[in-house]
């Protein structure tokens, strides 16, 4: 049955996409609740605000009149609890908002692992606008910063600080940058890119504690190896975890995230969860049980909107995709590329170290079906790569047609010839 009033808690990509598509599919009343900002903004563009490349109004995908025009009510406030029996969202103070259908889209929060000194002034994560505001304050006039954690948020924060000419020490516990995700060649390439931008990258190094000055502000970090690094700002970028506080306070089933099925239905009737905060109740629904990417949040929102509007639709994750930028090197990945390749998978690689360009194709040892692509320093066409993977194209076919997927015409024939040569050598070595 079509709900009369849909309430969305959270104004990130999953929640706002859901609200937009509910409006396309229905005339239901829609209310979006957020304590963070008045309007939806592109969270992936936070770094460009700090670096001065964009202004706040430019990171809002929709103009301010969009919401009234589309009859989407925006409420600035903090939801503390959901009364699932009476179908009401309890707000801070005495306010309550009734709903017929409710979507929890509360996103993520930065991980904190109980390090001594993690609550000092000048120590923070980076997730949303409030974090950007504090980062502006804590980094003014400082001499050195330390960034802890070798993921995408960590390298973004390092680049942000570097853009303001603040020396950065980057602590990464892995032996190679993102070597839990990237194969060795990709990890090495990005590590060199980081160092060439003047970042003090310290691999296989973990944070032990953060030291305080007399005013309660960080003055240094100490590694588990005993090294002390003087600094006035510490960015803790060791990943994020689903924000399940609201669901937990409301008696809704949670694990790592808010537990949902393939329809994004929670343990409470007419309550759904999507985006970073959601956790699928079994393997095989998403690319993993907790999906925390911009594009997966958008897909969650589109899918749950249909179910909320009575068109019950199971989530189809499609072909895995992600993209990022490491200083000047762009990165794309499609399908299944593992850092540690199993024996059942073979790989072919082209690399131009001087230009920091790399192409990798993984394929099944038995049958030659292509499994995935990595591209660094160059771009591939998403629709072409996805079609090859979905159609279970053979590696020989892909190599013959690889130009169809490529944007960078200036590369010429060299990478294609080398990939074909690498494929022949790989097959001969396994013959």
C-alpha positions in Angstrom: 0.0 0.0 0.0 1.3 3.5 -0.9 2.3 5.3 2.3 0.7 8.7 3.1 3.8 10.1 4.8 7.4 8.9 4.3 10.1 10.1 6.7 13.8 9.9 5.8 16.4 10.2 8.6 19.6 11.4 7.0 20.3 13.7 4.1 23.2 11.8 2.5 23.3 10.2 -1.0 21.1 7.2 0.0 18.4 9.2 1.8 18.1 12.0 -0.7 18.1 9.6 -3.7 15.3 7.7 -2.0 13.4 10.9 -1.4 13.8 12.0 -5.0 12.6 8.7 -6.5 9.7 8.4 -4.0 8.6 11.8 -5.4 8.9 10.5 -8.9 6.8 7.4 -8.1 4.2 9.0 -5.7 2.5 12.0 -4.3 3.2 11.0 -0.7 4.3 13.6 1.8 8.1 13.4 2.2 10.0 14.7 5.2 13.8 14.5 5.4 15.4 15.0 8.9 19.1 15.9 9.3 21.0 17.4 12.2 24.1 18.0 10.0 23.2 20.6 7.4 20.2 22.4 5.9 20.7 20.9 2.5 22.1 17.8 0.8 25.7 18.2 -0.4 28.3 16.1 -2.2 30.3 14.5 0.6 33.0 13.4 -1.8 33.7 17.1 -2.6 34.6 18.1 1.0 38.3 18.1 0.2 37.8 20.7 -2.6 36.1 23.1 -0.2 39.1 23.0 2.2 41.5 23.3 -0.8 39.7 26.4 -2.1 38.7 24.8 -5.4 35.0 25.0 -4.7 32.5 27.0 -2.6 29.9 25.5 -0.4 27.1 26.4 -2.8 28.9 24.5 -5.6 28.9 21.2 -3.7 25.1 21.3 -3.4 23.8 19.2 -6.4 20.4 20.9 -6.2 19.5 24.5 -5.9 17.8 25.5 -2.7 14.4 25.9 -4.4 14.5 22.3 -5.5 13.1 21.0 -2.3 10.0 23.2 -2.2 9.4 22.7 -5.9 9.4 18.9 -5.4 7.4 19.0 -2.1 10.2 17.5 0.0 10.1 19.0 3.5 13.6 19.5 5.2 13.7 19.4 9.0 16.9 20.4 10.7 17.0 18.4 13.9 18.3 15.3 15.7 16.3 12.1 15.8 16.9 10.4 19.1 14.5 7.4 18.9 11.9 5.7 16.7 8.7 4.6 18.4 7.9 1.7 16.1 4.7 0.9 17.9 3.1 4.3 17.4 5.1 5.0 14.2 6.7 8.2 15.4 10.2 9.7 15.2 11.2 11.2 18.5 13.2 14.4 18.1 15.5 16.2 20.5 13.2 18.1 22.9 9.6 17.1 22.9 8.9 17.0 19.2 7.7 13.9 17.4 7.0 13.3 13.7 4.6 10.6 12.6 5.3 8.4 9.6 3.7 5.6 7.6 7.0 4.5 6.2 10.5 5.4 7.6 13.9 5.1 6.0 17.0 5.1 8.2 19.8 6.6 6.2 22.1 7.7 9.0 25.4 7.0 7.1 28.7 6.3 8.8 30.9 7.7 11.6 34.6 7.8 11.9 36.3 4.9 13.7 38.0 5.6 17.0 40.0 2.7 18.5 40.6 4.1 22.0 44.1 5.5 21.5 45.3 7.5 24.5 44.8 11.2 23.5 42.2 10.6 20.8 39.9 13.1 22.5 42.4 16.0 22.6 41.8 19.3 20.8 43.2 19.1 17.3 42.4 15.4 16.9 39.5 14.4 14.6 38.2 12.3 11.8 36.8 13.5 8.5 33.3 12.5 7.4 31.0 15.6 7.0 30.7 19.3 7.1 31.0 19.6 10.9 34.4 17.8 10.6 35.5 20.3 7.9 34.6 23.2 10.2 36.8 21.9 13.0 39.6 21.0 10.6 39.6 24.6 9.4 40.0 25.8 13.0 42.6 23.3 14.2 44.9 23.6 11.2 45.2 27.4 11.1 48.8 28.4 11.6 50.1 24.9 12.4 53.6 23.7 11.7 53.0 19.9 11.1 50.1 17.5 10.8 49.9 13.7 11.2 47.4 11.6 9.3 46.8 8.1 10.6 45.2 5.4 8.3 46.0 4.4 4.8 42.6 4.4 3.1 40.9 6.9 0.7 40.0 9.4 3.4 43.5 9.4 4.7 45.1 10.3 1.4 42.4 12.9 0.8 43.2 14.6 4.1 46.9 14.4 3.3 46.3 16.1 0.0 44.1 18.8 1.7 46.8 19.7 4.1 49.5 19.6 1.4 47.5 22.1 -0.6 47.8 24.5 2.3 51.6 23.9 2.5 51.3 22.1 5.8 53.9 19.4 6.1 52.3 16.0 6.6 53.5 12.7 8.1 51.2 9.8 6.9 51.2 6.7 9.1 50.1 3.5 7.4 50.1 0.2 9.2 50.3 -1.9 6.1 53.6 -2.8 4.4 52.3 -1.1 1.2 49.7 1.7 0.6 46.3 0.0 0.5 47.9 -3.3 -0.1 44.9 -5.0 1.5 43.0 -3.9 -1.6 45.5 -3.1 -4.4 47.9 -5.6 -6.0 51.6 -5.0 -5.4 52.2 -3.0 -8.6 49.3 -0.6 -8.0 50.2 -0.2 -4.3 53.8 0.6 -5.2 52.8 3.1 -7.9 50.5 5.0 -5.5 53.1 5.0 -2.7 55.6 6.6 -5.0 53.0 9.2 -6.0 52.4 10.1 -2.4 56.1 10.5 -1.6 56.7 12.5 -4.8 54.3 15.1 -3.4 56.4 15.6 -0.4 54.4 13.5 2.0 56.3 11.8 4.7 54.8 8.3 4.1 55.7 5.8 6.8 54.6 2.3 6.0 54.3 -0.5 8.5 53.9 2.1 11.2 51.1 2.3 13.8 49.8 4.9 16.2 50.5 4.3 19.8 49.3 7.4 21.6 48.7 11.1 21.1 50.5 13.5 23.5 49.0 16.6 25.0 50.3 20.1 25.7 49.4 22.1 28.8 46.3 23.5 27.1 44.8 20.1 26.3 45.8 20.2 22.6 47.8 17.6 20.8 51.5 18.3 20.6 52.9 15.0 19.2 52.1 11.4 18.3 54.1 8.4 19.5 54.2 5.3 17.3 54.1 1.8 18.6 57.8 1.6 17.7 58.5 4.5 20.0 59.1 7.3 17.5 57.7 10.7 18.6 56.5 13.1 15.9 55.8 16.7 16.8 52.5 18.0 15.4 49.5 20.2 16.2 46.9 18.3 14.3 46.1 14.6 14.0 43.7 13.2 11.4 42.3 9.8 12.4 41.3 8.3 9.1 41.2 4.6 10.0 37.9 3.9 8.2 34.3 4.4 9.1 31.6 2.3 10.7 27.9 2.3 10.2 26.0 4.8 12.3 23.5 2.5 14.1 22.8 4.7 17.2 19.3 5.6 16.2 18.3 2.0 15.3 19.9 0.6 18.5 18.0 3.2 20.6 14.8 2.1 19.0 15.1 -1.7 19.4 15.7 -2.4 15.7 18.1 -5.3 15.0 21.7 -4.2 14.4 25.0 -6.0 13.9 27.8 -4.0 12.3 25.0 -2.1 10.6 21.2 -1.9 10.7 20.3 -5.4 9.5 18.2 -5.5 6.3 17.2 -8.1 3.7 17.4 -7.6 0.0 14.5 -5.2 0.1 16.1 -3.0 2.7 13.5 -4.1 5.2 14.6 -4.0 8.9 13.2 -6.0 11.8 10.6 -3.3 12.4 7.4 -3.1 10.2 7.5 -0.2 7.7 11.0 0.7 8.7 13.8 0.5 6.1 17.5 1.2 6.1 19.9 2.0 3.2 23.3 3.4 2.5 26.4 3.3 4.7 24.4 2.4 7.8 22.8 -0.8 6.4 24.0 -4.3 6.6 22.6 -7.1 4.5 21.5 -10.2 6.5 23.4 -12.7 4.2 26.2 -12.8 1.7 25.4 -12.5 -2.0 23.0 -9.5 -1.9 25.6 -6.8 -2.2 29.3 -6.8 -3.1 29.7 -7.2 0.6 27.4 -7.1 3.6 28.1 -3.4 4.3 28.5 -1.3 1.2 30.0 2.1 1.8 30.5 3.8 -1.5 28.8 6.8 -3.1 27.4 4.9 -6.0 26.1 2.0 -4.0 24.4 4.5 -1.7 22.7 5.9 -4.7 21.6 2.5 -5.9 20.3 1.6 -2.5 18.2 4.8 -2.5 16.7 4.1 -6.0 15.8 0.5 -5.0 14.3 1.1 -1.6 12.2 4.0 -3.1 10.4 1.4 -5.3 9.7 -0.9 -2.4 8.5 1.9 -0.2 6.1 2.9 -3.0 4.6 -0.6 -3.2 6.8 -1.9 -6.1 8.7 -4.4 -4.0 12.1 -4.7 -5.6 15.1 -6.8 -4.6 18.5 -5.1 -4.7 20.7 -5.9 -7.7 24.3 -4.8 -7.0 25.4 -5.2 -10.6 29.1 -5.2 -11.4 31.3 -3.8 -8.7 32.8 -0.4 -9.5 34.9 2.2 -7.7 37.0 5.2 -8.6 39.3 7.5 -6.7 42.0 10.0 -7.2 45.4 9.8 -5.5 46.9 13.3 -6.0 47.3 13.3 -9.8 46.7 9.6 -10.5 43.1 8.6 -11.3 42.0 5.1 -10.3 39.2 2.9 -11.6 38.3 -0.7 -10.8 35.6 -2.9 -12.3 34.6 -6.4 -11.3 36.7 -8.6 -9.0 40.4 -7.6 -8.7 41.9 -9.1 -5.5 45.1 -7.9 -3.9 46.2 -11.5 -3.4 45.2 -13.3 -6.5 44.0 -17.0 -6.1 45.5 -19.7 -8.1 42.3 -20.0 -10.2 42.9 -16.5 -11.5 45.6 -15.2 -13.9 46.5 -11.6 -14.6 48.0 -9.5 -17.4 49.6 -6.1 -16.8 50.8 -3.1 -18.7 52.7 -0.4 -16.9 54.4 2.8 -17.8 56.2 3.8 -14.6 57.5 7.1 -16.0 54.0 8.3 -16.6 52.4 6.5 -13.7 50.0 4.6 -16.0 48.8 1.0 -15.4 46.2 -1.4 -16.9 45.5 -4.8 -15.4 43.1 -7.5 -16.6 42.3 -10.5 -14.4 40.8 -13.6 -16.0 39.8 -17.2 -15.0 42.6 -19.7 -15.5 40.0 -22.2 -16.7 38.0 -20.8 -19.6 39.6 -17.4 -19.8 36.6 -15.4 -18.7 37.5 -11.9 -17.7 36.9 -11.1 -14.0 38.0 -7.5 -13.6 40.0 -4.5 -14.6 42.2 -2.0 -12.8 43.2 1.3 -14.4 45.6 3.8 -12.9 46.5 7.1 -14.6 44.2 6.3 -17.4 40.4 5.9 -17.9 38.2 3.0 -19.1 34.6 3.3 -20.2 32.4 1.9 -17.5 29.6 0.7 -19.8 32.1 -1.3 -22.0 33.9 -2.9 -19.0 30.6 -3.8 -17.3 29.2 -5.4 -20.5 32.3 -7.6 -20.9 32.0 -8.8 -17.3 28.3 -9.4 -17.5 28.5 -11.2 -20.8 31.4 -13.3 -19.5 33.7 -12.2 -22.4 36.9 -14.2 -23.0 40.2 -12.4 -22.4 41.2 -12.9 -26.1 38.0 -11.1 -27.1 38.6 -8.2 -24.7 42.2 -7.8 -25.8 41.1 -7.5 -29.4 38.5 -4.9 -28.6 40.2 -3.1 -25.8 40.4 0.2 -27.7 36.6 0.4 -27.3 37.0 0.8 -23.6 39.7 3.5 -23.7 39.5 7.3 -23.4 43.1 8.1 -23.8 43.8 8.0 -27.5 47.2 9.6 -27.1 48.5 6.3 -25.6 48.7 4.8 -29.0 49.1 1.1 -29.7 51.8 0.4 -27.1 49.7 -0.8 -24.1 47.6 -3.0 -26.3 50.5 -4.7 -27.8 52.2 -5.2 -24.5 49.0 -6.6 -22.9 48.7 -9.1 -25.7 52.4 -10.1 -25.3 51.9 -10.4 -21.6 48.9 -12.7 -22.1 50.8 -14.9 -24.5 53.7 -15.2 -22.1 51.3 -16.0 -19.2 49.6 -18.7 -21.2 52.9 -20.2 -22.2 54.2 -20.3 -18.6 51.1 -22.2 -17.6 51.1 -24.6 -20.5 
